[in-house]
Amino acid sequence: MELNRLKVVLAEQKRTGKWLAETLGKNEATISLWCANVSQPSLETLFAIAKALEVDVRELLVSTKANINF
């Protein structure tokens, strides 16, 4: 299940996982897992990512409205 849009936002800004890893002081493998939606960053880290990318944190998340099936 896709929960975050990190890979998309990085591509839109022409930034790499390596850049984000260096900016946040994280391992590139960790960023890769987040981009692949294999694991998710903590809320605190998600806010740090949003700040680094200069986006609203909501832009990093997949909308729940699009995934609701009633």
Steps between C-alpha positions, in 0.01 A plus 500: 500500500631837403499741793746769407588698187864552587635349177264716292585823684874431472459444124289815461778700666774317309656390828641160590471266792872555553441875536221440751710251696784750526263783593331298776809311616336167414618191316422488126350153546249640748394769252466233232267296722286808562487582128392145422236511777658195661529691826389845612678786672384609843277808517793701635715391206217565255489861620879524459467368144229756423720777635801383296288482184320826585155344458195463720519167679164407344666496158705202617197288584257310283148638544264273690208638300633341184525156666164474677265239356148498645 
